[in-house]
Amino acid sequence: MTDLPPNQENRIAVVIPSFRVKSHIIEVLNGIGPAVWRIFVVDDCCPDGSGDFVRQHCRDPRVEVLRNKQNLGVGGAVLAGYRAAVAAGADVIVKIDGDGQMDPALLSHFVAPIISGEADYAKGNRFYNLENVRSMPPVRLAGNAVLSFMTKFSSGYWNIFDPTNGYTAIHANVVRILPLQKIKKRYFFESDMLFRLNTVRAKVVDIPMLARYANEKSNLSVHKVITEFFWHNVANGCKRIFYSYFLRDFSVATLELIFGLLLLIGGGIFGAIEWIIHARQNTFASTGTVMLSALPVLSGLQLLLAFINYDVATVPANAIHGQLVAEEQSQKEGES
């Protein structure tokens, strides 16, 4: 497909990962309005040949079909679409699924905060409307609550919810500075994306949206939440804290974290040892011994709570893509 000239000031591209979505993909494509400049359908080595299906049944000149030589998962498909959109000259890139669960009519709501300079990355939040939450299957509701808490810790975006929501929009200049090769490519993609965005201090906002569920079986696996997601989030959380509070900066919050952990762990170990000793001797510990254990534990908890409060207060509050655009223009002027 030949390149199309931009028809608006902000060139909006849409990326649609395509894997076994033949029954919905054409309807999704038909629902994308004229404000969109280019559409990249990424056939993630689909066994149903969804890429060929789109080429045969879609006549929209904005649509370009990309192919992954092997199945890389939803993250791998999205990243392939990101690279193609950036190379084509897109300004804002929206990702929606091809299964009909994401309403293309909401696209403008995701793009608006990025174009206005309010945010670098916008993502859907199905939990904003309490009435809408009631319609969610209990397994989805419980699983997303657990995932949201873990992702808040690992990403540092304490102000967002529904981290596995795949309806997103991002500024192309932010994509350019992300280490795309390091981002997880399968189920953990959305959560890992948030962690990577925090490393560049990008601003993320939630966009309220309705959950659209029929009678389909939930793909949310409790086993995946407890194992894969848990350990990935723990690893990302530790890396984020090291980057933010030891590598980039060393502040009062760093001291609160260090001494809080030392006091909590030290007091806990001392108390456990004394409990074992007195249990074997069938005696009661003295008041002083109890205090020597309790005070460090309580002080450590207070320091850790102060650290968390500081971490919550330092969520990225300013969009960075405007600065990136200015730096890019300045560099081009310097080269000329």
N, C-alpha and C positions, 0 to 999 in steps of 0.2 A: 504494500500500500504506500502511495506517495505521501510525502510530508504535506501537511496542511498549514497555511499561513495563520498566524494568530488572529482571532476575530474579536478580541477584547483585551482590555488592559491587563487583567490577571488571567493567565492561561491556566485553566483548571483541567487536570487530568484525573481519570478514574481508573483504578486498578481492580480487576476482578479475578481472584484465583478461581480456577475452573477445574473441579474434580468431581465427576459424577453429578452434574447439575443440569443435564440436558433438558429435564422437564421444566426448568424454571429460567434458564439463562436468557432466552430470547425475550421473555416477559420483563426481566430485569433490565436488559439493554434498551427495550422500547420505553421504559419508564424514565430513562435519563434525559433530562431536559437540554435545551439548546445552549444553556450557559456553559456547558462542558465543552472543552476544546478537543481533547483526545480521550479515547477509551482503550485500555490495554487489557485484553483477556488473556490470562496466563494458563495455558493447558499444562497442568502439572503431571505430565505423563499419564493422562486420564485413560483408563481401560475402555471407556465408552466413546473415546474419540470426540470429546466435547469441543476441542479446537476446530476440527473439521466440520462439526455440526454448526458452529457459529459462522464459519466461512460460507457454508452452503445456504443458510437461512437468514443471515443478517445482511442487509444492504446499506447499513449506516456507514458512510464514508469515514467517520471518526474512529471506527473500530479497527484495531490491529491485534492480530492473534500472535502471541508468543508461545514458545514451547520449551519446557524443561526436558532435557534428555533423560532424566530419571526423576522419580518422585521425590521431592524435597520437603513435602509437607506444606501447610498453609503459609508458614513463615518464609520458606524458600520461594514460593510462588509470589508472595507479596514483594519480597526483596528484588526479584527479577523484574517485576513491574515498576518498582521504584527506580531502578537503574535505567530502564527504558524511558520512563517519563522524564527523569532528570536530563538524560542525554537529548531528548527531543526538545527540551526548553520549557518544561512546565514550571509554573510558579507555585501552585498548590496541588497536592496529590491526595485524592480521596480513595480510601479502600472500602469496598463493600463486597459482600459475599454474593455468589451467584445462585443461592438456593431459595431466594425470595423472602428470606426472613428479615431483610433490611430494606426499608422503604426508600427508594431513590428520591422521592419527593422531599425528604429531609436533608438532602445534600447541602442546600444553601445554608442551613443552620450550622453545619459543621465548618463550612468554608468561611462564614462571616467573621468569627473572632480572629481568624488568621489574617484575612485581608485587612481588617481594621487595625491590626497590630496589637491586639489584645493577647494573643496566644501564639505559640509555635506549633502546638499539637492539640487537637480536639478529639475526644473519644466519647462514645455513647454511654449513657447511664440509664439502665432500665429500672433502677430502684428509686428514682427521684419521686415518682408519683406513687403514693402509698396505696391508692386504689388499684393501680396497675400491678403492684407487687402481689396482691392477693390472688391474681390469676396465674402466678408462676407455680410450676410443679414444685413440691416441697424439696426434692433432691437438688434442683437447680438453686433454690433459695438458700438452702443450708450450705451447699458447696461454694456458691459465690460469696457468701458471707465470710467463710473461712479463707478463701483465696484473697479476698479484698484486704483482710487484716494482714495476711502474710506479705502481700504486695506493698502495702503501705510501709511496712518496715524495710523491705528490700529495696524499694525504689526511692523512698524519701518523700513521695507525694502523699502526705497524710490527708490532703483535701479531696482526694478522688475516691470513687467507688466503682464496683463492677469492672475489675481489671481485665477480665477475659473477653470483654465486649470488643468485637472486631470492626465495628463501624467507626472509622477514624479518618482524620485529615491532618496533613502535615505540610509545612512549608518546605519547598524543594531545597532551599539553602541549609536547612537543618539536616536534611537527608545527606547532603554533601559532607558534613562534618562528623557524621556518625560512623563508627567502625562496623559497617554492614556485615563484614566477613565474620564478626564475632557474635552476632545476634543469633540466638537459638532459632531454629527453623521449623520446629514442629509445635506441639501443644503449648509450650512455654513461651512462644513468640511474643504475645501481647505483653506479658509481664516483664520479659527481658527487655523489650523495647522501652518500657518505662524506666527501667534501671539505666539503660544507655542514655536516655534523654536527660536524666538527672546528672549524669557525668559531664554533660555540656551545659548544664543549668538552663535547660529549655523550660518554658512555662507550659503547663498542661491544664486544660479545662475540661470539665464534664459537660456533655450536652444531653439534656433530658430527652428520652425517647420511650416509646411504648414497646413493650415486649410482645413479640408476635409468635405465639406458640399454638400449634395445632395438636394433633395426637401423636406426634413423632416421639420416638424413644430418646431419652436424654443420653448424650454422649459423656456426661460428667461421671467420672469414675472415682469412687472414694479412695480406691487404692492409689490412683495417680495423684490425688490431692495429698495423701499422707506421705507418699514416697517421692516421686519425681518433683512435684511442685514444692514440697516442703524443703527438700535439700537444696534445690536450685535457689529458692528464696533466701534460705539461710546463707548460702555462699554469696549471693549478690548483696545481701544486707551487710555482711562482714566487709566485703570489698568496698561498698559505698562508704561505710563508716571510716575505713582506713583512708580512702581517697580524700574524704571531706574534712576529717578531724585530725589526721596525722600527716598526710602528704601535702595537701594544699594549704592547710591552716592548722595552727595549734592554739586553741583558745581555752577559756574557762570551762567550756563544755567538755573539752578533752580531759581536763583534770577531773571533772565530775564523773566522767565515764570510768577513768582509770581507778580512782579511789573508791568509787561506788562498787565496782566489781571486786576490788581487793577486800573491802570491808564485808561485803555480802558473802563472798566465798570463804574468807578467813573465819568470819563469825560462824558460818554454817558448819565448816569443818570442825572447829573447836567445839561447838555445841554437840555435834554428832559423836565425837570422840569421848567427851565427858558423859554423854548419855549412855554410851556402851559400857564405859568403866563403872558407872554407878549402877547400871542394870545388872552387871555381873556380880557386883558386891552387894546387891539388894539394899542399897542405901539411897538417900535423897541428896541431890546436889545442893550446895549452899546457895544462899541468895546472891552472893558475890559471883559465884560461878555462872549462875543463870544470867546475871546482868552482863558478864564478860562475853557471853554469847549473843544475847538479845540486842545489846546496844550497837555492836558493829553491824548486825543484820539490818536493824531499823535505820541506822545512819546510811548504810549502803543503798537501801531501797529509796531513801529520800534523795540521795545524790543521783541515782539512776532516773528517778522521776523528773528531777530538774534537767537532766540531760535530754530526756525525751521531750520535755516542754520546749527546750531550746531547739531541738531538731524539728519539731512541728512548726515553730515560728520562723524557721529559715527555709521553708518551701519556696522554690523559685517563683518570684512574683512579677518578673518583667520578661517580656518576650525578647528574644535575642536575634530573631531573623532580620529585623530592621538594621541592626548594627552590622550583621553579616553582609547585607546588601550594600551598605555604605562602604565597608571595607573592600568588597569586590570591585565596586565602581572606582574607588580610589586606586586600587592596584592596576586596573585597566588604564586609568588616566596616566599613571606613572610609567607604564610600559610604552604608551604612545608618545 
